[in-house]
Amino acid sequence: MHHSFANAQDDVDIKETPDEVQLTFEHRQFTATEVQVLQELEKRRVILDRREKALELRERLVDLAEKRLSEKTSSMEILKSQLEQLLANLSDKEEGELKELAKIYEEMKAESAASVMNRMDNKIVFDVFKRMSRKSTAKIMEKMDTGKARLISEMLAEKSELPLFNK
């Protein structure tokens, strides 16, 4: 009958060394090169341990920074929506005020309205005219300073939201 190596080992009874048996270890001297290699290995182990600890610390700092960034992003999103709401309310209010102003200027005599508008900022005049009827705008522009009327006309023609400045 053919026995495999594993079966042969199973047949051998392995016992622990009894306590009373004295084991002697050969105390050997390391060569200078071996000592140097062992010292280099120990230095590298210390360096690697330090690097590992530094990396762990960096990881914790990155995690903390990410958490803080996430919190800041959340608070910025809240602020953004609050600002958007505020701006929407302001633009609604501004729109209402501009429409009211347009109504007032439409009801005034063209000469009086032109006299006031000659001294107003071009952007405001432009915004008011955009909300007035063409007929009222034309009557007032006839009475305005020609330079100012020309600028406002250009703005209206371009439908520009940007004020044009005198050159």
MIMI-500189 format. One record per residue: y, x, z of N, C-alpha, C in turn; residue in one letter. Coordinates in steps of 0.1 Angstrom, whole numbers, plus 5000, padded with zeros to 4 digits. Layout:
BEGIN
YXZYXZYXZA
...
This chain:
BEGIN
498850085000500050005000501250095000M
502250054992503450134990504550085000H
505050175009506150145018507450195013H
508450105014509850155011510450235022S
511550295019512150375030512650295041F
513250175039513650085049512550045058A
511350025053510149985061509750095069N
509850215064509350335071510250355083A
511550325082512450335093512250235104Q
511850115100511550015110510350055119D
509450135113508350175121508650275132D
509750345130510250455140510950385151V
510550425163511250365175512350465180D
513650415178514750495182515250465196I
515350565204515750545218517050625221K
517850575230519050645234518650775242E
519550865242519350995249519450955264T
518450995272518550965287519751045293P
520350985304521451035311521251175316D
519951205321519651335327519651455317E
519551425304519551535295520951585293V
521051715294522351775293522651815278Q
523751755273524051785259525051905259L
524852005251525752115251526452115237T
527752125238528552135225529052275223F
528852315211529352455208530852455208E
531452545215532852555216533252655205H
533852605194534052695183535552725182R
535952835177537352875175537752825161Q
538952765161539552725148540252845142F
540152855129540952965122542352925122T
543253025120544653005119545052895108A
544352905097544552805086544152665091T
543052655098542552525102543552465113E
544052555121545052515131546352465124V
546752535114547952505107547752365100Q
546552345094546352225087546352105097V
545652125109545652025119547051985124L
547952095126549252075130550051995119Q
549852035107550551965096550151815095E
548851795097548351655097548951575108L
549051635120549751565132551151535129E
551851635123553351615119553451495110K
552551495100552651385090552251255096R
551351255106551051125112552251075120R
552951165127554151125135555251075125V
555451145114556451095104556050965099I
554750945095554350815090554450705100L
554150735113554350635124555850595125D
556750695124558150665125558650575113R
558150615101558450535089557950395090R
556750375095556250245097557050155107E
557450225118558350155127559650115121K
560250215114561550185107561450075097A
560350075089560049965080559949825086L
559249825098559049705105560449655110E
561249745115562649715119563449655108L
563349725096564049685085563649545080R
562349515081561749385077562349275086E
562449305099562949215109564449185106R
565149295103566649285100566849205087L
565949225077566049155064565849005067V
564748975075564448835078565648765085D
566248845095567348785102568548765093L
568848865084569948845074569648725065A
568448715060568048595052568348465059E
567948465072568148345080569648305081K
570448415084571848395086572448355072R
572048415061572548375048572248235045L
571048195048570548055046571447955054S
571747995067572547905075574047905069E
574548015065575848025059575947935046K
574847955038574847875025574847725029T
574047685039574047545043575447495047S
576047575055577447535060578447535049S
578247635039579147635027578947515019M
577747465017577447345009578047225016E
578047215029578647105036580147115034I
580747235036582147255034582547215019L
581747255010582047224996582147074993K
581147004999581146854997582346795004S
582646845016583846795023585146815015Q
585246935009586446965001586446884988L
585246864982585246774970585746634973E
585246584985585646454989587146444991Q
587646554998589146555001589946564988L
589446644979590146664966590146524958L
588946464958588846334952589846234957A
589946234971590946144978592346184974N
592646314973593946354970594246324955L
593346344946593646314932593846164930S
593046084938593245934937594645904942D
595045964953596345944959597445984949K
597246114943598246164934598346074921E
597246024916597145934905597945814908E
597745754920598545634924600045664924G
600345774930601845814931602445834917E
601745894908602245924895602345794887L
601445704889601545574882602745494887K
602945504900604145434907605445494902E
605445624901606645694896606945654881L
605845654873606045614859606645474858A
606145384867606645244867608145244870K
608545324880609945334884610845374873I
610345484866611145544855611245444843Y
610145374841610145274830611245164833E
611345134845612345024849613745074849E
613945204850615345254851615945254837M
617245264836617945284823617545424818K
617345434805616845554799617745674802A
619145654802620045754805619845814819E
619745724829619545764843618245834845S
617145784839615845844840615845984834A
616546004822616646134815617446224824A
618446184830619346264839618446324850S
617646244856616746294867615646384862V
615046344851613946424846614346554840M
615646564836616146694832616046804843N
616146764855616046854867614646864873R
613746794868612346794873611546904867M
610446944874609447034868608746974856D
608647054845608047014833606646944835N
605847004844604446944846604546804851K
605446784860605646644866606146544856I
607146594848607646504837606546474828V
605746574824604546554815603646454821F
603246474834602346374840602846234841D
604146224843604746084844604746024830V
605146104820605146054806603846004801F
602746074805601346044801601045904806K
601645864817601345734823602345624820R
603245654811604245554806603945504792M
604545394789604345354775605045444765S
604645454753605345534743606745494741R
606945364741608345314739609345364750K
608845354762609745404774609945554773S
608845624770608945774769609945814758T
609845744747610745774735612245754739A
612445644746613845614750614445714759K
613645754769614045854779614245994772I
613346034763613346164757614646174748M
615046064742616246064734617446104742E
617446074755618646104763618546234771K
617346304770617146424777617746544770M
617846654777618346784771617346814760D
617846854748616946874737615846984740T
616247094747615247194750614147144758G
614447074768613447014777612646914770K
613246824762612546724754611546794745A
611946904738611146974729609847024736R
610047084748608947144756607947034760L
608546924765607646814769606946754757I
607546744746606946694734605746784730S
605946914730604947014727603746994737E
604046974749602946954759602246824756M
602946724753602246594750601446604737L
601946674727601246694715599946774717A
600046874725598846954728597946884738E
598446784745597646724756597346834766K
598246924768597947044777598247004791S
597347054800597547034814598347144820E
598647244812599347364817600847354814L
601647384824603047374821603547484811P
604447454803604947554794606247604800L
606447734799607647794805608647834794F
609947824798611047864788610848014785N
611148044773611048184769612448254769K
